[in-house]
Amino acid sequence: MNIRMPTREEIHAAFEKGEAAVVELFLSVGMQVEELAQQLEKQAAALKELQARLEKNSRNSSKPPSSDGYRKPNRTTSLRKPGQKPTGGQPGHDGYTLKPSAHPDHTAIHVVEHCEQCGAGLNAVEVTAHEERQVFDLPAIRIEVTAHRVEIKLCPACGTENRGQFPAGVTGPVQYGPGVKTWAAYFSSEHFVPVERTAQIFEDLVHHRLSEATILKAGQELSQGVEPAVEAVKAQLRDAEVLHTDESGVRVNKQLHWLHVAATERLTHYDIHAKRGKEAMDEAGILPAFGGTAVHDHWKPYFGYKGCAHGLCNAHHLRELQYMEQQYGQVWATEMTDLLLEIKQAVDTTPEHSTHLSPEALAAFEQRYDQVVNAGYEANPRAPPAEDGNPPKKRGRLKQTPPLNLLDRLRDFKPQVLAFMYDFRVPFDNNLAERDVRMIKVKQEVSGCFRTLAGAKDFARIRGYISTARKNAVNVFGAIRDAFGGKPFILSSAPQ
């Protein structure tokens, strides 16, 4: 809008007409200035919102790192505070120095035949001592072929032809054994090696190239073999005291699907579904029967499960608070960040035999929490209702600023935000589930997408089995081999 300023002639004409004309002229200019100021204010608010949206990334919000693209911040920021620990390995850290073996597989004796000084023969001289050096190396690897032959005999009494019995699992005239299948599944499922490259590894190492169909079939057989272990994990997750849950997008047949994870420190379960919300969680069969505390990132469908308590991920809150501080200059956000970290420090330094903070400490932290939230509301007053008193035309909640949205969540879900303070079994964040999700995302980065939903579900089932084995310090290669042998690793029921 352009302000139309009165000309010199219009001003003189107004003065000649009298005081009322002059007042009317300048009121007209004032109205134009006021209208322009309102438009500038709206444009400034829209520009600020757009700028804040552009500055939002995975470091200061809940956006995934994949959304950052190639744009990197000029200076990396961290939510961690400088600590007192020195750099490098910490006291008590297990080292990995190569140590000599007490029982070597082979011993090579290198004899001394002549004196290096005078050349005298030493073959008949008694050995006084040995100096030993050990070399750790791999033997040559090759495919071994075992021919199973059953005897065929004719009974001399009745002439019946009798055959011996092949071992269990030997069903075809030519087939691969469990060792080859274990290798193929290990490369593909544990290290995300593509099918073609897995075949190349076999050719390079054992001089025998597998077909891609054989590698894919090994994954399908492993998925079936770990089914008993997967069902056992689901049963134990339903009985856990604290359950970490999360979800993330994956591509299946060029369409967006969702990976759902439910995990504890010793258990992991994955499922892939076309939906993200409650329908998918119900089909996974864990949350509907769960009665402990579910830790998550405030995804609304989680609150649809009323049979369990809820704890919110404060790592997400810290990132959002950092965003409010950087983009909106919110002082209260800095105070809330410091308070949450202070509460975490108090929980972490509480003696091991204690299960909760003292009532005085709880009351003090709750009071400070409320004070910070109230200070946030004072710094961000809500927009007044329309002057005409008419209800808003749009349905639903009125749009408000991001600081107010975060303040409302911190106020309305205070018990869930501070769940880690009331119950020491509940962690401060949901990093465990996010770490479990990360490995599936690595697979997607390597392969691009899953070709079929059945293949995606097979992979998710195997990864849950592998993750559970690794969390319990079970050798993954051995766990895969046991699954092919019909005896998958199943964790005995224990408190989580």
C-alpha positions as CSV (number, residue, x, y, z in Angstrom):
1,M,0.0,0.0,0.0
2,N,1.3,3.5,-0.9
3,I,0.4,6.4,1.3
4,R,-1.1,9.2,-0.8
5,M,0.3,12.5,0.7
6,P,-1.9,15.6,0.1
7,T,-0.5,18.1,-2.4
8,R,0.4,21.7,-1.6
9,E,-2.8,22.9,-3.3
10,E,-5.0,20.5,-1.3
11,I,-3.4,21.7,1.9
12,H,-4.0,25.4,1.0
13,A,-7.5,24.6,0.0
14,A,-8.2,22.8,3.3
15,F,-6.9,25.8,5.3
16,E,-9.1,28.1,3.3
17,K,-12.2,26.0,4.0
18,G,-11.5,26.1,7.8
19,E,-10.3,24.0,10.7
20,A,-12.7,21.1,10.0
21,A,-11.3,20.5,6.5
22,V,-7.7,20.5,7.8
23,V,-8.6,17.9,10.5
24,E,-10.4,15.7,8.0
25,L,-7.4,15.9,5.6
26,F,-4.8,14.8,8.3
27,L,-7.2,12.2,9.7
28,S,-7.2,10.6,6.2
29,V,-3.4,10.6,6.1
30,G,-3.3,9.1,9.6
31,M,-5.7,6.3,8.7
32,Q,-3.5,5.4,5.8
33,V,-0.4,5.4,8.0
34,E,-2.1,3.2,10.5
35,E,-3.3,0.7,7.8
36,L,0.2,0.6,6.4
37,A,1.7,-0.1,9.9
38,Q,-0.7,-3.0,10.4
39,Q,0.3,-4.5,7.0
40,L,4.0,-4.1,7.9
41,E,3.4,-5.8,11.2
42,K,1.7,-8.8,9.5
43,Q,4.5,-9.0,6.9
44,A,7.1,-8.9,9.7
45,A,5.3,-11.8,11.6
46,A,5.1,-13.9,8.4
47,L,8.7,-13.2,7.6
48,K,9.8,-14.2,11.1
49,E,7.7,-17.4,10.9
50,L,9.2,-18.3,7.5
51,Q,12.7,-17.5,8.8
52,A,12.2,-19.7,11.9
53,R,10.9,-22.5,9.7
54,L,13.9,-22.3,7.5
55,E,16.3,-22.4,10.5
56,K,14.6,-25.5,12.0
57,N,16.8,-28.6,11.6
58,S,17.5,-31.9,13.4
59,R,19.7,-30.2,16.0
60,N,17.1,-27.8,17.3
61,S,13.8,-29.7,16.7
62,S,12.3,-33.1,16.2
63,K,13.0,-33.2,12.5
64,P,15.0,-36.2,11.3
65,P,18.6,-35.7,10.2
66,S,17.6,-36.8,6.7
67,S,15.6,-33.6,6.3
68,D,18.7,-31.5,6.7
69,G,19.8,-32.3,3.2
70,Y,23.1,-30.8,2.1
71,R,22.6,-27.6,4.1
72,K,24.9,-27.7,7.1
73,P,25.0,-25.2,9.9
74,N,27.9,-22.8,10.0
75,R,28.7,-23.9,13.5
76,T,27.6,-27.1,15.2
77,T,25.9,-26.8,18.5
78,S,25.4,-29.5,21.1
79,L,23.0,-29.9,24.0
80,R,25.8,-31.4,26.1
81,K,27.5,-29.3,28.7
82,P,31.3,-29.4,29.1
83,G,32.2,-32.1,31.6
84,Q,35.1,-32.9,33.8
85,K,36.1,-36.1,32.1
86,P,39.4,-36.1,30.2
87,T,39.4,-37.0,26.5
88,G,40.2,-40.6,25.5
89,G,39.5,-43.8,27.3
90,Q,38.0,-43.5,30.8
91,P,39.1,-45.4,33.9
92,G,37.7,-49.0,33.8
93,H,37.4,-49.0,30.1
94,D,38.1,-52.4,28.6
95,G,41.0,-52.3,26.2
96,Y,41.4,-54.4,23.1
97,T,45.2,-55.0,23.0
98,L,46.2,-58.2,21.3
99,K,47.3,-60.6,24.0
100,P,49.2,-63.9,23.5
101,S,47.3,-67.1,23.5
102,A,48.0,-69.7,26.2
103,H,46.9,-72.5,23.9
104,P,48.1,-71.8,20.3
105,D,46.7,-74.0,17.6
106,H,50.1,-74.6,16.0
107,T,53.7,-74.3,17.2
108,A,56.6,-73.9,14.8
109,I,60.1,-74.6,16.2
110,H,62.9,-72.7,14.5
111,V,66.1,-74.6,15.3
112,V,69.6,-73.2,15.8
113,E,72.1,-75.3,13.7
114,H,75.4,-73.3,13.9
115,C,77.0,-70.8,16.3
116,E,76.8,-67.3,14.8
117,Q,80.2,-66.5,16.3
118,C,82.4,-69.4,15.4
119,G,80.2,-71.6,13.2
120,A,80.4,-74.7,15.4
121,G,77.5,-77.2,15.0
122,L,74.7,-77.0,17.6
123,N,72.4,-79.8,16.6
124,A,73.5,-82.0,19.5
125,V,73.4,-79.2,22.1
126,E,70.6,-79.1,24.6
127,V,68.0,-76.2,24.3
128,T,68.3,-73.9,27.3
129,A,65.3,-71.6,26.7
130,H,62.8,-70.5,24.1
131,E,61.7,-67.0,22.9
132,E,58.2,-67.0,21.5
133,R,56.3,-64.7,19.2
134,Q,52.7,-65.4,18.1
135,V,51.0,-64.6,14.8
136,F,47.2,-64.4,14.7
137,D,46.0,-65.2,11.2
138,L,43.1,-66.7,9.3
139,P,43.4,-70.1,7.6
140,A,42.3,-70.5,4.0
141,I,38.6,-70.7,3.6
142,R,36.9,-72.9,1.1
143,I,33.6,-74.6,0.4
144,E,33.4,-78.2,1.6
145,V,31.2,-80.6,-0.2
146,T,29.8,-83.6,1.7
147,A,28.3,-86.4,-0.3
148,H,25.6,-88.2,1.6
149,R,25.1,-91.7,0.3
150,V,22.4,-94.1,1.6
151,E,22.7,-97.8,1.0
152,I,20.2,-99.7,-1.1
153,K,19.8,-103.4,-0.3
154,L,17.5,-106.1,-1.6
155,C,16.1,-108.4,1.0
156,P,17.2,-112.0,0.1
157,A,14.1,-113.4,1.8
158,C,11.3,-111.3,0.1
159,G,13.1,-109.2,-2.5
160,T,12.1,-105.8,-1.0
161,E,14.3,-102.9,-1.8
162,N,15.5,-101.2,1.4
163,R,17.1,-97.7,1.6
164,G,19.0,-95.9,4.4
165,Q,17.8,-92.6,5.8
166,F,19.3,-89.3,4.8
167,P,20.1,-86.9,7.7
168,A,17.5,-84.3,8.7
169,G,17.5,-81.3,6.4
170,V,19.2,-83.1,3.5
171,T,16.2,-83.0,1.1
172,G,17.5,-82.3,-2.4
173,P,20.0,-83.9,-4.7
174,V,22.2,-80.7,-4.4
175,Q,21.8,-78.0,-1.8
176,Y,23.6,-75.5,0.5
177,G,24.2,-76.3,4.1
178,P,23.4,-74.1,7.2
179,G,27.0,-72.7,7.2
180,V,26.6,-71.1,3.7
181,K,23.1,-69.8,4.7
182,T,24.5,-68.3,7.9
183,W,27.2,-66.4,6.0
184,A,24.7,-65.1,3.5
185,A,22.2,-64.0,6.1
186,Y,24.9,-62.5,8.3
187,F,26.3,-60.3,5.5
188,S,22.9,-59.2,4.4
189,S,21.0,-58.7,7.7
190,E,23.7,-57.7,10.1
191,H,26.0,-55.6,7.8
192,F,23.5,-54.5,5.1
193,V,25.6,-55.8,2.3
194,P,23.5,-55.8,-0.9
195,V,22.7,-59.1,-2.5
196,E,25.0,-58.7,-5.5
197,R,27.9,-57.7,-3.3
198,T,27.3,-60.6,-1.0
199,A,27.6,-63.0,-3.9
200,Q,30.8,-61.3,-4.9
201,I,32.2,-61.7,-1.3
202,F,31.6,-65.5,-1.6
203,E,33.3,-65.6,-4.9
204,D,36.3,-63.7,-3.6
205,L,36.7,-65.6,-0.3
206,V,35.7,-69.2,-1.1
207,H,35.9,-69.2,-4.9
208,H,32.2,-70.1,-5.2
209,R,29.6,-67.6,-6.3
210,L,26.0,-67.9,-4.9
211,S,23.0,-66.9,-6.9
212,E,21.0,-63.9,-5.7
213,A,18.0,-66.1,-5.3
214,T,19.9,-68.3,-2.9
215,I,20.9,-65.3,-0.7
216,L,17.3,-64.0,-0.7
217,K,16.0,-67.4,0.2
218,A,18.4,-67.6,3.1
219,G,16.9,-64.4,4.5
220,Q,13.4,-65.9,4.1
221,E,14.4,-69.1,5.9
222,L,16.0,-67.1,8.7
223,S,12.9,-65.0,9.2
224,Q,10.9,-68.2,9.7
225,G,13.5,-69.7,11.9
226,V,13.5,-66.7,14.4
227,E,9.7,-66.6,14.7
228,P,9.7,-68.4,18.1
229,A,12.2,-65.9,19.4
230,V,10.2,-63.0,18.1
231,E,7.1,-64.2,19.8
232,A,9.0,-64.6,23.1
233,V,10.4,-61.1,22.8
234,K,6.9,-59.7,22.2
235,A,5.6,-61.5,25.3
236,Q,8.4,-60.1,27.5
237,L,8.0,-56.6,26.1
238,R,4.3,-56.6,27.1
239,D,5.4,-57.5,30.7
240,A,8.2,-54.9,30.8
241,E,8.2,-52.1,33.4
242,V,9.4,-49.5,30.9
243,L,9.0,-49.7,27.1
244,H,10.7,-47.4,24.6
245,T,8.6,-46.8,21.4
246,D,9.3,-44.9,18.2
247,E,8.4,-44.9,14.5
248,S,10.1,-43.7,11.4
249,G,9.3,-43.7,7.7
250,V,10.7,-46.4,5.3
251,R,10.2,-46.9,1.6
252,V,8.5,-50.1,0.4
253,N,7.8,-50.6,-3.3
254,K,8.3,-46.9,-3.8
255,Q,5.6,-46.0,-1.2
256,L,5.9,-44.6,2.3
257,H,5.5,-47.2,5.1
258,W,6.3,-46.9,8.8
259,L,8.8,-48.8,10.9
260,H,7.6,-49.3,14.5
261,V,10.0,-50.2,17.3
262,A,9.3,-51.4,20.8
263,A,12.4,-52.0,22.9
264,T,14.0,-52.2,26.3
265,E,17.7,-52.4,27.2
266,R,17.6,-56.2,26.5
267,L,14.8,-56.6,23.9
268,T,14.0,-55.2,20.5
269,H,11.0,-55.7,18.3
270,Y,10.4,-54.2,14.8
271,D,7.3,-54.1,12.6
272,I,6.7,-52.4,9.3
273,H,3.2,-51.2,8.4
274,A,1.5,-49.0,5.9
275,K,0.1,-46.9,8.7
276,R,1.8,-44.8,11.3
277,G,-0.9,-44.6,14.0
278,K,-2.8,-46.8,16.4
279,E,-4.0,-49.3,13.7
280,A,-0.3,-50.3,13.1
281,M,0.5,-50.4,16.8
282,D,-2.6,-52.6,17.5
283,E,-1.5,-55.1,14.9
284,A,2.0,-55.2,16.3
285,G,0.3,-56.6,19.4
286,I,2.5,-55.1,22.2
287,L,1.1,-51.7,23.4
288,P,-2.6,-52.9,23.7
289,A,-1.6,-55.3,26.4
290,F,1.2,-53.2,28.0
291,G,0.8,-52.0,31.5
292,G,4.1,-50.3,32.4
293,T,5.4,-46.9,31.3
294,A,5.7,-46.2,27.6
295,V,8.4,-43.7,26.7
296,H,7.9,-41.8,23.5
297,D,8.2,-38.5,21.7
298,H,4.7,-37.2,22.2
299,W,3.2,-38.8,19.0
300,K,-0.5,-38.4,19.8
301,P,-1.7,-41.9,19.0
302,Y,0.5,-43.3,21.9
303,F,-1.8,-41.5,24.4
304,G,-4.7,-43.6,23.0
305,Y,-3.4,-46.4,25.2
306,K,-4.9,-45.8,28.6
307,G,-3.8,-49.0,30.3
308,C,-0.2,-47.7,30.7
309,A,1.6,-44.7,32.0
310,H,3.5,-42.3,29.7
311,G,6.9,-40.7,29.8
312,L,8.1,-38.1,27.3
313,C,11.5,-37.8,25.7
314,N,13.3,-34.8,27.1
315,A,15.9,-34.9,24.4
316,H,13.2,-33.7,22.1
317,H,12.2,-31.0,24.6
318,L,15.8,-29.8,24.8
319,R,16.1,-29.4,21.1
320,E,12.8,-27.5,20.9
321,L,13.8,-25.3,23.8
322,Q,17.1,-24.5,22.0
323,Y,15.1,-23.6,18.9
324,M,12.9,-21.2,20.9
325,E,15.9,-19.6,22.4
326,Q,17.7,-19.1,19.1
327,Q,14.8,-18.1,16.8
328,Y,12.4,-16.4,19.2
329,G,14.7,-15.0,21.9
330,Q,12.8,-16.9,24.6
331,V,14.6,-16.4,28.0
332,W,12.3,-18.9,29.7
333,A,13.4,-21.6,27.3
334,T,17.0,-21.3,28.6
335,E,15.7,-21.5,32.1
336,M,13.7,-24.6,31.4
337,T,16.7,-26.3,29.7
338,D,18.8,-25.6,32.8
339,L,16.1,-26.9,35.1
340,L,15.6,-30.1,33.2
341,L,19.3,-30.8,33.2
342,E,19.6,-29.9,36.8
343,I,16.8,-32.4,37.7
344,K,18.5,-35.0,35.6
345,Q,21.8,-34.4,37.5
346,A,20.0,-34.7,40.8
347,V,18.5,-38.1,39.7
348,D,21.8,-39.4,38.4
349,T,23.7,-38.5,41.5
350,T,21.1,-40.0,43.9
351,P,22.5,-43.0,45.8
352,E,21.9,-46.3,44.0
353,H,19.7,-47.7,46.8
354,S,17.3,-44.8,46.5
355,T,14.3,-45.0,44.1
356,H,13.1,-41.4,44.2
357,L,14.0,-37.9,45.3
358,S,13.1,-36.6,48.7
359,P,9.6,-35.0,49.0
360,E,11.3,-31.6,49.6
361,A,13.3,-31.9,46.4
362,L,10.3,-32.9,44.4
363,A,8.2,-30.0,45.6
364,A,11.0,-27.5,44.9
365,F,11.6,-28.8,41.4
366,E,7.8,-28.8,40.7
367,Q,7.5,-25.2,41.9
368,R,10.4,-24.0,39.8
369,Y,8.9,-25.8,36.8
370,D,5.6,-24.0,37.2
371,Q,7.4,-20.7,37.6
372,V,9.3,-21.1,34.4
373,V,6.2,-22.0,32.5
374,N,4.3,-19.0,33.9
375,A,7.2,-16.7,33.0
376,G,6.9,-18.1,29.4
377,Y,3.2,-17.2,29.3
378,E,3.9,-13.7,30.5
379,A,6.5,-13.3,27.7
380,N,4.0,-14.7,25.2
381,P,0.5,-13.3,25.8
382,R,-2.2,-14.8,23.8
383,A,-3.9,-12.8,21.0
384,P,-7.1,-11.1,22.3
385,P,-10.4,-12.3,20.9
386,A,-12.0,-10.6,18.0
387,E,-13.5,-7.2,18.9
388,D,-16.8,-7.9,17.3
389,G,-17.3,-10.9,19.6
390,N,-18.2,-13.2,16.8
391,P,-16.7,-16.8,17.0
392,P,-13.9,-17.7,14.7
393,K,-14.9,-18.9,11.3
394,K,-12.4,-21.8,11.2
395,R,-13.0,-24.9,13.2
396,G,-10.5,-26.4,15.6
397,R,-7.9,-24.8,17.8
398,L,-6.8,-21.2,16.9
399,K,-3.4,-20.9,15.4
400,Q,-0.8,-19.6,17.8
401,T,2.9,-19.0,18.0
402,P,5.4,-22.0,18.4
403,P,6.5,-20.8,21.9
404,L,2.8,-20.9,23.1
405,N,2.4,-24.4,21.6
406,L,5.4,-25.7,23.5
407,L,4.3,-24.0,26.7
408,D,0.9,-25.6,26.4
409,R,2.5,-29.0,26.1
410,L,4.9,-28.5,29.0
411,R,2.0,-27.3,31.1
412,D,-0.6,-29.9,30.1
413,F,1.8,-32.9,30.2
414,K,3.9,-31.9,33.2
415,P,3.7,-35.4,34.9
416,Q,4.8,-37.1,31.7
417,V,7.7,-34.6,31.1
418,L,8.9,-35.2,34.7
419,A,8.2,-38.9,34.7
420,F,12.0,-39.6,35.1
421,M,12.0,-37.5,38.3
422,Y,9.1,-39.4,39.9
423,D,10.2,-42.9,38.9
424,F,13.9,-43.7,38.5
425,R,13.1,-46.6,36.2
426,V,11.9,-44.1,33.6
427,P,14.8,-42.6,31.6
428,F,15.3,-39.0,30.8
429,D,15.0,-39.5,27.1
430,N,14.0,-42.0,24.4
431,N,17.4,-42.4,22.9
432,L,17.3,-46.2,23.2
433,A,14.5,-46.4,20.7
434,E,16.1,-43.9,18.4
435,R,19.3,-45.9,18.4
436,D,17.4,-49.0,17.5
437,V,15.6,-47.2,14.6
438,R,18.9,-45.9,13.3
439,M,20.1,-49.3,12.1
440,I,17.1,-49.8,9.9
441,K,17.6,-46.3,8.4
442,V,21.2,-47.3,7.6
443,K,19.8,-50.3,5.6
444,Q,17.5,-48.0,3.7
445,E,20.4,-45.6,2.9
446,V,22.3,-48.6,1.4
447,S,19.5,-50.3,-0.5
448,G,17.2,-47.3,-1.2
449,C,13.9,-49.2,-0.5
450,F,12.4,-52.6,0.1
451,R,10.9,-54.2,-3.0
452,T,8.1,-56.0,-1.3
453,L,6.3,-55.6,2.1
454,A,6.9,-59.3,2.8
455,G,10.7,-58.7,2.3
456,A,10.6,-55.7,4.6
457,K,8.8,-57.6,7.3
458,D,11.2,-60.4,7.1
459,F,14.1,-58.0,7.4
460,A,12.5,-56.3,10.4
461,R,11.9,-59.6,12.1
462,I,15.5,-60.7,11.6
463,R,16.9,-57.3,12.8
464,G,14.8,-57.5,16.0
465,Y,16.3,-61.0,16.7
466,I,19.9,-59.7,16.0
467,S,19.4,-56.6,18.1
468,T,18.1,-58.7,21.0
469,A,21.1,-61.1,20.7
470,R,23.6,-58.2,20.6
471,K,22.0,-56.5,23.6
472,N,22.5,-59.7,25.6
473,A,26.2,-60.1,24.5
474,V,25.3,-63.1,22.4
475,N,27.5,-63.7,19.3
476,V,25.3,-62.6,16.4
477,F,26.9,-65.1,13.9
478,G,26.3,-67.9,16.3
479,A,22.7,-66.8,17.0
480,I,22.0,-66.8,13.2
481,R,23.5,-70.3,12.8
482,D,21.4,-71.6,15.8
483,A,18.3,-70.2,14.1
484,F,19.0,-72.1,10.9
485,G,19.6,-75.2,13.1
486,G,16.1,-74.9,14.6
487,K,17.3,-73.6,18.0
488,P,17.1,-69.7,17.9
489,F,18.3,-67.7,20.8
490,I,15.5,-67.0,23.2
491,L,16.1,-64.7,26.2
492,S,14.8,-66.2,29.4
493,S,12.2,-64.0,31.2
494,A,13.8,-61.5,33.5
495,P,13.0,-58.1,34.9
496,Q,13.6,-55.4,32.3
